Amino acid sequence: MKRTLIYIVVSALVVVLAIVIYKATNCTEENAWRNFNPGDVEFHDEAPDSEGSRIYHSIIPDPAPYIQENARRVLQTLYWGPKDPNVPHLKRIIYTIKDYNGISEKYGEGDTIGIRYSTKWIERCFEGKDTLRLDYETRGVLYHELTHAYQLSPEGCGSYDNQSEYWLFIEGLADAVRVSCGCFDQDFKSKDRTRGDSWRKGYRVTGYFLYWLSLNKDKDFIRKFNRSAVELKPWSWDKAMKHILGDKPENTTDALWEEYMKAVGD
């Protein structure tokens, strides 16, 4: 009974602190999205006897509304509103916590997608008994995977091969959304920002670059970058940059990257 009470108190504190974080990072849920159904959530726990499962349920006692609320935050970062004609309408999100070596992954296409989250990773993130850190990481991983569920897909720029412009779009945008939603530190001096010598590194290196462009070039840059996937065929990074910021020599991806590197002091 005493342990259960402690879990309830800790969970309540996490919710309060999370609200403070999202207000500070401008990632509160926008009114326009509050009644939007991002997809019905089907939750599975395939490791109910694991420590990771116990920890997960102690901070997220009701996963479905938690996942849907954060899904709406992803959607409002990628799109202007629910009436945007490009918004994907998922019917179902299958979310599974599972005992496996890894962190998380999205699978499936169309109106049903799945996300797996590792109970081993949950345990590792909770080694210091830091509930807020675990919530920060769990939301961040969720933002990344949900971006894959809702982002648009560019054509004519390669495949998911860890190097093409297509792959860079997919993984760079997912981490840009995670930064924008406050689950990577928005301070460019933070250890969360992986340093890199090229925007072609992907993930956080590319994600922070896109986030910087949204702060310094166009406040709607991330939305416009996502939409460029359907506006430009074939798609390329340079075409997208000039499409959004203007057809000028200083708006090639390499030139903008150099400007970004100088601005953040790398």
C-alpha positions in Angstrom: 0.0 0.0 0.0 2.8 2.4 1.0 4.7 1.6 -2.3 1.6 2.2 -4.4 1.0 5.6 -2.7 4.6 6.6 -3.4 4.1 5.7 -7.1 0.9 7.8 -7.3 2.7 10.8 -5.7 5.7 10.4 -8.0 3.5 10.1 -11.1 1.6 13.3 -10.1 4.9 15.2 -9.7 6.0 14.0 -13.1 2.8 15.4 -14.7 3.2 18.8 -13.0 6.9 19.0 -13.9 6.1 18.0 -17.5 3.5 20.7 -17.8 6.1 23.3 -16.7 8.6 21.9 -19.2 6.2 22.1 -22.1 5.1 25.7 -21.2 8.8 26.7 -21.2 9.5 25.1 -24.6 6.3 26.3 -26.3 5.1 22.8 -26.7 1.7 23.0 -25.0 -1.1 21.3 -26.9 -2.7 23.8 -29.3 -6.5 24.3 -29.0 -7.1 23.4 -32.6 -5.7 19.9 -32.1 -7.4 19.0 -28.7 -10.3 17.2 -30.2 -8.4 15.5 -33.0 -8.1 11.8 -32.9 -4.5 10.9 -33.8 -5.4 7.2 -33.9 -6.8 4.8 -31.4 -4.1 3.3 -29.2 -3.8 -0.5 -28.7 -1.3 -1.0 -25.9 0.5 -4.3 -25.3 2.9 -5.2 -22.5 5.0 -8.2 -23.6 7.2 -8.2 -20.6 4.8 -7.8 -17.6 7.2 -9.4 -15.2 10.2 -7.2 -16.0 11.5 -4.3 -13.9 11.2 -2.1 -17.0 7.4 -2.8 -17.2 6.9 -2.0 -13.5 8.8 1.3 -13.9 6.9 2.2 -17.1 3.5 1.7 -15.5 4.5 3.6 -12.4 5.1 6.8 -14.4 2.5 6.1 -17.1 -0.5 4.4 -15.5 -2.8 5.1 -18.5 -0.7 4.8 -21.7 -3.4 5.4 -24.4 -4.2 9.1 -23.5 -0.5 9.7 -22.9 0.4 8.5 -26.3 -2.4 10.4 -28.0 -1.6 13.6 -26.3 2.0 13.4 -27.4 0.9 12.4 -30.9 -1.0 15.7 -31.2 2.1 17.6 -30.2 4.0 15.9 -33.0 1.2 16.7 -35.5 1.0 20.4 -34.5 4.8 20.6 -35.0 4.5 19.1 -38.5 1.2 20.7 -39.7 -0.7 24.0 -39.4 -3.9 22.4 -38.2 -6.2 19.4 -38.4 -7.7 20.7 -41.7 -4.4 20.6 -43.5 -5.0 18.3 -46.5 -1.7 16.5 -46.0 -2.4 15.4 -42.4 -2.3 11.5 -42.3 -5.4 10.0 -40.5 -4.2 7.0 -38.6 -6.8 4.6 -37.4 -4.7 2.6 -35.0 -1.4 2.9 -33.1 -0.2 -0.4 -31.7 2.2 0.5 -28.9 4.2 -2.3 -27.3 6.7 -2.4 -24.5 9.0 -5.4 -25.0 12.1 -7.0 -23.5 14.7 -6.7 -26.3 18.1 -5.2 -27.0 17.5 -1.8 -28.5 15.6 1.4 -27.7 12.5 1.8 -29.9 11.3 1.4 -33.4 8.3 2.2 -35.6 6.9 -0.4 -38.1 4.0 -0.6 -40.5 2.5 1.7 -43.0 -0.9 3.1 -44.0 -3.6 3.7 -41.5 -2.1 1.3 -38.9 1.4 1.6 -37.4 3.2 0.1 -34.5 5.9 1.3 -32.1 8.0 -0.9 -29.9 9.8 0.4 -26.8 12.4 -1.6 -24.9 11.9 -2.4 -21.2 15.7 -2.9 -21.0 16.1 0.7 -22.1 13.6 1.9 -19.6 15.6 0.1 -16.8 18.8 1.7 -18.1 17.3 5.2 -18.1 16.0 4.7 -14.6 19.3 3.6 -13.1 19.7 6.8 -11.1 16.0 6.6 -9.9 15.4 9.8 -11.8 11.7 9.7 -12.7 11.8 13.0 -14.5 14.7 11.9 -16.7 12.9 8.8 -17.6 9.7 10.7 -18.5 11.9 13.1 -20.6 13.5 10.2 -22.5 10.2 8.2 -22.9 8.5 11.2 -24.4 11.5 12.0 -26.6 11.6 8.5 -28.0 7.9 8.7 -28.6 8.1 12.0 -30.4 10.8 10.5 -32.7 8.8 7.4 -33.6 5.5 9.2 -33.9 7.2 11.7 -36.3 7.9 8.6 -38.5 4.2 7.8 -38.3 3.0 11.3 -39.4 5.7 12.8 -41.5 5.4 13.1 -45.3 7.7 11.1 -47.5 9.9 12.7 -50.3 10.3 11.0 -53.6 13.2 10.7 -56.0 15.9 11.2 -53.4 17.1 7.7 -52.5 16.0 5.1 -50.0 16.3 4.3 -46.3 20.0 3.4 -46.6 21.7 5.4 -43.8 23.2 7.9 -46.3 20.7 9.2 -48.9 18.9 12.5 -48.9 15.7 10.5 -48.2 17.2 8.9 -45.1 18.5 12.3 -43.9 15.0 13.8 -44.3 13.3 10.9 -42.4 15.7 10.8 -39.4 16.7 14.4 -39.3 13.1 15.6 -39.2 12.3 13.1 -36.5 14.9 14.5 -34.2 14.1 18.1 -35.2 10.6 17.5 -33.9 11.9 15.9 -30.7 14.0 19.1 -30.1 11.1 21.4 -30.9 8.9 19.5 -28.4 11.5 20.0 -25.7 12.7 16.4 -25.3 16.2 17.2 -26.4 17.7 20.3 -24.7 17.0 23.4 -26.8 20.3 25.0 -25.7 22.8 24.4 -28.5 25.6 24.2 -26.0 23.9 21.2 -24.4 25.4 17.7 -24.4 22.1 16.6 -26.1 23.3 18.2 -29.3 25.6 15.7 -31.0 28.5 17.6 -32.7 29.1 16.9 -36.4 31.1 18.2 -39.3 28.3 17.8 -41.9 24.5 18.0 -42.0 24.7 14.6 -43.7 25.3 12.8 -40.4 21.6 12.4 -39.7 19.6 12.1 -36.5 20.5 14.8 -33.9 23.2 16.4 -36.0 20.7 17.1 -38.8 17.8 17.6 -36.3 19.4 20.4 -34.4 20.3 22.1 -37.8 16.7 22.0 -38.8 15.6 23.3 -35.4 18.1 26.2 -35.7 16.6 27.1 -39.1 13.2 27.3 -37.5 14.5 29.7 -34.9 16.6 31.9 -37.2 15.2 31.7 -40.8 11.5 30.9 -40.7 9.3 30.1 -37.6 7.3 27.7 -39.7 10.4 26.1 -41.2 9.8 22.6 -39.9 6.2 22.6 -41.2 7.3 23.9 -44.6 10.2 21.4 -44.7 7.8 18.6 -44.1 5.3 19.9 -46.7 8.1 20.3 -49.3 8.0 16.5 -49.6 4.8 16.7 -51.5 5.5 20.0 -53.2 8.8 19.1 -54.9 9.2 16.0 -57.1 11.9 14.9 -57.4 12.8 16.2 -53.9 16.3 17.3 -52.7 17.6 19.2 -49.7 18.9 22.1 -51.8 15.5 22.4 -53.6 13.7 22.3 -50.3 15.9 25.0 -48.8 15.5 27.4 -51.7 11.8 26.6 -52.0 11.3 27.7 -48.4 13.9 30.4 -47.9 14.3 31.8 -51.5 16.4 30.9 -54.5 19.6 32.6 -53.5 23.2 31.2 -53.3 23.3 31.6 -49.5 20.3 29.2 -49.2 22.0 26.1 -50.4 22.1 23.5 -47.6 25.9 23.7 -47.4 25.9 27.5 -47.1 23.2 27.4 -44.4 25.1 24.7 -42.6 28.2 26.8 -42.5 26.2 29.7 -41.2 24.7 27.5 -38.5 28.2 26.2 -37.5 29.5 29.7 -37.0 26.4 30.7 -35.1 26.6 27.9 -32.6 30.4 28.2 -32.2 31.5 24.9 -33.7 
